[in-house]
Amino acid sequence: MIIQAKDNQNKKIVVFVDEDLRDLIPGYLENRLKDIAAIRAALAQRDFDAIRSIGHKMKGSGGGYGFDQITDIGRAIEDAAKIDHGEEISRQTEALKTFLNRVDVVYQT
């Protein structure tokens, strides 16, 4: 699945997350920002194995924290890394950045 940034870059994306995860979410999202930097560095080195691993971890963790879009982006990054598709990795990394900039977490009980 290919996830692309929406045309309206300023519109918030509301994600409802279980209140029990409140203490974990800020760190989780901060780590995804670190993933962006790591993917870009690995892409510059053409280290597709490292990129595949990062995408795989995002694919596995996103839904567990309530962020299905991170799961989808992670899957797309992993799949692109398997075939050394740097352009698609760059697109998906930008989609992740856009998502993280727009996400508005609402905690619910």
N, C-alpha and C positions, 0 to 999 in steps of 0.2 A: 504494500500500500504506500502510495506517495502522498505525503502531507505537504501542502504548500501554504505559505503565509497568505492571509486574507488581504484584500485590497484595503480595508479599513484598519490601518495599523494602530489606531488609537482606541478602538473599542475594547473594553475589558472582556475577558473570558472568565465567567464565573464558574468555579468548581466547588462543589459541596463536598466537604471532607468530615469524617467522623471526629467529634470533639476529642476523643481519646488520642488522636494523633497530633493535637495542637503543638506539643513540645517538639515533635520530630519534623514537622513540615518545613520550618525555616531552614534547618540544616539540610534537609533533603533537596530543597530548591537551590540552595547555595552550592551544593555539590553538583547540580546539573549545570550551573554556570561554570564551574571548574571543568566539567566535561567538555564544554564548548572550547575552552582554551586547550585542553588536552587533545581534542580531535584536530583542531587547527594545527597544533604542533606536530602531531603524528602525520597529518596529511602533507605537511611540508617535507617530512622525511619519507613519505610514501610508505609508512608503516601501517598497512591495511589490517594486519593482525591485531594491532593495538586498537584501531578504530572499531573493528568487528567486536572485540571484547567489550568496549565501552557501550556500543549499541546494544549488545546482548544484555548487559546489565540493566540498561535503561528499559529495554523491552520487558525484562523480568520484574522490575520494581515499580514501574509507573502505576499500573492498575492497583497494586497493593496499597498505595498511598492515595488512590482516588484520581490519579492523573492518567486517564486512558490515552490522551493525546501524546504524552511522553512515551507510553508503550508503543504507540504507532510510529512515532518518529524514531525511536530506538530500533524497531524492527526494520524500518526503511534504511537506516544507517548501517545496520548489520548486513542486510542484503546487498547494499551497494558496496560495502567493503569486501564482501566475498568475491565480487567480480572486479575489484579495483576501479570502481567508478567514482573518481574523485569529484567530478562535477556534481553528481547527485549527493554525495556526502556533504559538499559545501551547501547545497540547497537545503538539505535537511537540517544542517547545523544552524543555518539562518532561521529556519522555521522554529527550531527549538528556542533560539534567542528571542524571537518575536513572541512566542508563547509565554516564555518566562517574564518578559516585559509587560505582558497584557494580563496575566493571570491574576484573578482576585479570589482568594480563598475564603469561603464562608464555612465556618464550623457549625456542625449540627449535632444534636444529641440523639 
